[in-house]
């Protein structure tokens, strides 16, 4: 659906023929105003939200990005930086029209430093392509969102993306050493350094990572990479209750184990995923929840010992069955099942996805609260996520809920879930960001003073509020 900002939102200068001529001088042949292109950049993967930009610009160099932002700053034109548009919080929706600044042509891997284990890339490089380029050297880039085959590293940086292996290897922020950034005024800065330790001044690098494109446009990033483990083992554990699976999560860590991936899927999620893939491999009858557990390393015998220890711990939590994926094909099938869940749920009906995160020991409590709120408000939820990080994706299914209740009552239910999440020591988003759809709930996680400090940072970097406006802050 087409959405519009609130009447109280800031107004921006419409893009005129004069502006289009100026943009054409900066990037000849890469200024797009035809309807089909505008439509492609009017949405991401967030629900059914839809905002048309007035023009799409596709720069190829930092100098071009600088010139575009400098011009838009002078003329008060809203600019929304865009990557592959795979986000789930509305972080790149052009809610004020204006310029969609697409970085997809800035797609070069600039340097692979095998001595220092670093790679330097432009923002338009696909996440998976980084590890593909590193593979001949026995290296990999660990942060791996489910959309890694299509999402761009610029969007990963903007959202501080997590991924399936974050439980052992960390998230995007843990791999960023240095950045080149174009500020909303058109000025260019470099942050950080190509070193592993840096206590020099304020950490502008980490300020940029996760700022959702509201403070600057990243045009170059130097990232840490790691040697790739030579062996992995993958198992699917099934439990009678979803809460049993959640309770087993923190027990694995208390036993001294560190899986390379630890994913939770309740049975409804497995059912959605199998239907989407056209398979019927994994039982759901009498099963409430599943854990997908991966361990990795460089010694096969050590991996097998870890698997045995994992099984011993899970048996203490009423595990019904543990299936080992003993071939590469079976491992790939299990990962396809896990990675397709978002698309499988989205293809079923209208839905909303909340990206809650709590201390992992509180995961079962959060899941129980989600189900209890759903019963009171009359909605179905399908839950799965990165259990090892305490990161639960809550998919709220509309089904036959009347539109007025969906629009007016559901936000009250979501607020209650977020309030409970924060009471457990958690927060509103683990990896999807706040963007456009969650900003109304920021007062749950932050005091008025804290929010005003964030607004002050935004004003300092972007005095005319042109860059990705109406995101994050309520």
N, C-alpha and C positions, 0 to 999 in steps of 0.2 A: 504494500500500500504506500501511497505517497504521504509522507509526514511533513509537518511544518514546525519550525521552532516556535516557542512561545512568543507572544506579542512583546514581552519585555526584553527579548534578546536584542543584542546590538545589531544595527543595520549596517550593511556594507554597500559599496559602490557596485552597481551592476556592470557586467562586462560589456563594453560598447565596441562598435566597429573600430574606433580609434585604438582601444586597448588591444584588440585582435591584431591590428597592424603592427603595434609595438611588439607583441609576442612573436609575430612572424619574422620580424627583424632579428630577434634574439635566437630563435630556433626555426629557421626556414624549413617548411615542409612537414613540421611536426606539431602543428596546431590543429585540433580537431573539434568541429562543432556539429557534425552531422548526428542525427538522432540515434543511430545504431551504436555509435561509439559512446555517446553520452549515456545511453542506457546501460552499457557494459560497466560503466564506472559509477552507477547510481546506487549500488548495493554491494554488500559483502555477504557472508554466510550467517549474519545475525537475523534470525526470525524472518519476517517478510518486509523489513524496512526498506524504504526506497526514497532517495533524494537525488534529483538530477543536477549535475554540475552544469555550468554555462559553457565551459570549454575544458578540453583535456589537453594538457601540455606534456610532451615527452622529451625531457632534456637528456643529454648524453654525457655532460661534463659538469664538474663542480662550478666552473665559471658560468655556465648557462643557468644552473640552479640559483646562483648568486644574483645574476641579472634579473631573473624572474621575480625572486623574492624582494629584491630592492625596489623593483617597479611596483609590485603589489603593495608593499609597505607605503610607498609614497602616495599611491592612489586609493588606499583603503579597500583593497579587493581581498576577499576571503580566499585562503589557499588551504587545500586539504591534501597532504602527502599521501600517496597510495602505492601499495605494493601489489601482491597477487590477489588481494581482496578475499582472503580466507579467514578474516577475523570473526570473532563471536561476541564482541561487545559493542559493535557499531563504532569502533575507534576510527575508521576511515570514512565514515559516511559524510558526504558534502552537504551538511544540513543547512548551510547558507548559500548553496549554489556556488558561484564563483569559479575558481580554478581547481581542477583536479590535477595535481602534480604527480604524474606517474613516473616512477623511477625504473621501470622494467628494462629500459635500454641501457641503463648503467649496470651491466651484467658481466663484468670482467673479474676474473680472479687475477689480481695484480702481482702477487708474489707468494711462493711457497718456500718457506725457510725451514729446511729439514734439520738444520743444525740447532736452531733455537726452538723448534717445534711451534712455529707460528705461520699463519696465513693472513694475507691482506686482500680484502675483497671490496667490491662496490656493492651498494645496497640491493641491486636488482638480481643478484646471484641466487638461484634456488638453493635452499638448504641442502637438499640431497646431493646437489652437484659439487658441493664443497667436499664431502666425504668421498664422492666418486673420484675427484681429482687427487685426493690424498691417498687413496687406496694403493696405488702402485708403490708408494713409499712405506706401506705398512702403518699408516696413520689414519685417524678419523676425527671428526668434529662431533663431540658427544650430544649437545642439545638437539633433540629429535622430536618435534611436535608430530602429531598424527598426520598432519598435512605436509610433512617434510618434502614430499615429492613435488609439491606445487608452491608452497609458501616461500617468500623471499626473505633473505637475511635482514633486509632493512626493516621489514615488519616484525621479525623476531626480536630485533634490537628495540624497536619502539615499544613492544608489548612485554619485553622481558620474558620471552616464551620459555616454557618448560619442556616437558616431553616425557616419553615413556621410560627413559633411563636416568631421569633427574635424581631419583632416589640415591643412586651411587655416585653419579658424575656431576650433579649440579645443574643449574639452569643458565640461561644466556649470560646473565651478568657475571657469572663466575669465569667466563672465557674472554671477556673484552679487556684488552690492554690499552688500546688507543683508538681515537676517533678523529675524523675530519667532519666538521659540522658547519652547515650554513645557517646562520641565525635569521630570524624573521626580518631583520633589517637588510639582509643581503651580505652582511659581513661574514667572513670565514674564519673559524678558529680550529685549532687542533688541541685535543685533550689527551691526557695520559702520556704514556711512553711505552716503548717495546721492551718493557722490563717486567719481572714478576713481582717486584716489591716497589712501592712508590708512596712515600709519605710527604709529598711535595705539594703543599697548598690544598685548597678545597678540591674534592673529588668530582670534578665536572663530568668525567666520563660516566660514573655511576648515576649522576643526576640525569644525564641524557637517556641512559638505558631505562626503559620502562616509562618514559615521559609521554609516550603515545603520540609522538610527532607534534607536541604542543609547544616545545621550546626551540626546536631546530630541526633541520633536515640532515640526517647523516648521509654523507656521500662516500665515506671510506671507513673501513673498520679493520683493525688488526686484532686477530683472535688467537688464543691458545689452541693447540691441538694435542692429541695424545696418541701413543702407540696403540694399535688396535689389538684387543685380546684375541688369542688364537682359538679359544674354545668357548662354547656356550652350551648350556643345558636349559631346557624349558619344560615346565610342568603345569598342568591345570588341576587344581584341587577343588573339590566340590563339597559343600556343607549343607546340612539340613536347613539352617537359618542363615539369612544374610548377616545377622549380627554375629554369628559364630565366625564367619569369615573375617569380619572387621576386627573382632577381638584377637584373632590370631596374628594380625599384622604387627602390632607392637611387640607381641611375644617373640617373634622372629628376631627382632633387634635386641631385645633383652637377653636372648640366647647368644648374642655375639655374632649373629649372621648379618651380612650386608649383601642382599640381592642386587643384581644390576638392574632389575625391573621388578615391580610388585604392583600388579593391577587388580582392582576389584571390579566385578561385574555381577549385579544381581540377576536373577533368573530371567526377568522380563527383558533385560538388555540382551542376554544371550539369545532369547527367542527372536527379538527384533533383528539381531545381527544374522542369525542363521537364515531367517526368511529372506533377508536382503541378499545374502550370498547364494541362496538356493541350495543350502546344505541342511542335513539333519544328523550331524555327527555327534553332538554333545548333548547328553540327557538333561532334561529340565524337570521331569516328573519327580517330585519328592526332594528337589534341590532348591534351596533358597538363595544361595550365593556362591560365587566362584572366585578363586584367587589364581591369577596367572603369575607364576614365579619364575624368574630367569636368574641364573647365576653365570658368571663368566670368569675367565682367567687364562693362564698360559700353561697350566698343567692339568691334563685330563683326570688324573687320579685325584687331585685336590678338588676338582669340580664334582666328581662323584661323591666324595666325602661330604661336601656341602649339601648336595641333594639329599643324602641320607639324614643329615641333621635337620634340614628343612622338614622332611617327612616326619621325623620324630616329634618336632614341635607341633606340627599341624594335627597330629593324632591326638594331642591333648585337648583339641577344640572340636571334637566330634566329626572330623573329616570323614566323608562317606567314601571317597575314592580319589586317587591321585593318578592322573594319566601323564606319562612321559612322552614328549614329542621326540622320538628317537631318530627321526630323519629330518633333513633340511626341509623337505616338502611339508611335513607335519608342523614344524616350527613356523613356516611361512603361512600355513593355513590358520594357525592360532593367532598370529599377529594380524592377518587380514581381518579375522573376526573382531579382534579388539579395535582395530583402527577404523572399521566401518561403522561403529555404533552411532556416532553423531549423524552421519548421513542416513543411516537406517531409520533413526527416530524422526529426523526431519522429513524424510520422504513419506512418513505415515500420516502425519497430520500437522496442524499448526501447533507450535510449541514455543516454550521459553527455556533457555538453559542458564542456570546459575552456577557459577564457578567457585563454590565454597571451599574453604581450607581451614582445618583445625589441627591442633597437635594430634598426631596419628593415634595416640591412646584414646582419644575422644571420638574416633570415627563412628563407632557403633552408636554412641549417644546421638550424634548428629543425624545419622540415618534414621534412627527411631523417631526423632523430632520431625523430620521431613515427612515421614509416613503419617504421623499423628496430625500434623497440620493439613496434609492432603485429605484425610478423612473428614476433618471439620469443615474445610472449604469446598470439598467435593471435586478434587482433581486427582488424576493418576500421575504418579511420578515414576520415571525410569532412571535409576542411579548407577553410575559406574565412575571409575576415575583412578587416579594415581594414588593407590592406598598407601604406598610407602612414604608418600609426602603428606598424607592426611588430606589430599585434594580430591573432593567429591564433586563430580559433575551431576547436577540435579536437573533432569529434563522434565519439565512440567507439560503434560499433554492436554490439549484443549478438549479433544473428543467432542461431546455434545454440550459442553458448558456454554450457556448463552453468552452472546457477545458482551452484554452490559456487565455481567459478572466477571467475565474475562478481563475487561478493561478497568473495572472499578474495584472489584473485591480482590482479585489476584495480587495486585501490588501490596495489599495489607498482609496477605499470606507470605509473600516474599520478604517483606520487612520483618515479620515475626521470625522467619527462618534465619535471616541475617543477624537479628538481635541475639538469637540463641547462639549462633555461630561465634559472634564476638564474645559472648559470655563464657564460652568454652576456651577462650584464648585465641580464637581464630580471627579471620578477617574476610572481606568481601570477595576477593579474587586471588586465586593462586597463580594463574598464568594467562588468563584471557584479557585482563585489563578491565578498566572501568568504562572508558569510552562514552558513548551516548546513552546507553540503556541503564547503566547502574549508577550514574552520578546522583540521582535523587536519593540514594541510600548512603551517601558518603558521611552524613551527619551521624550515622550509627557508629562508624569506626573512628571519627575524628571530632575533636572539640571545635567550637567556633574559632578559637585562637589558632589552632593547627591548620584549619582550612584557610584562614586569612594569611598565614605564613605562606601557604602554597600559592594563593592568589598573588601575593607580593612577588614571589619568584617568577610567576607567569608575566606580571607587568614589567619586571626588570628585563626579561628576555624579549618580550613581545609587547612593546608599549601601545601599539594600535590594535592588539588582539586579533591579528589577521590569520595566524597560523593554527589550523585545526581548531577553530573556535567551538565553544559549547561542548567540550569534552572534559571528562574527569571531574571538574569542579561544579557543584550544584549552583 
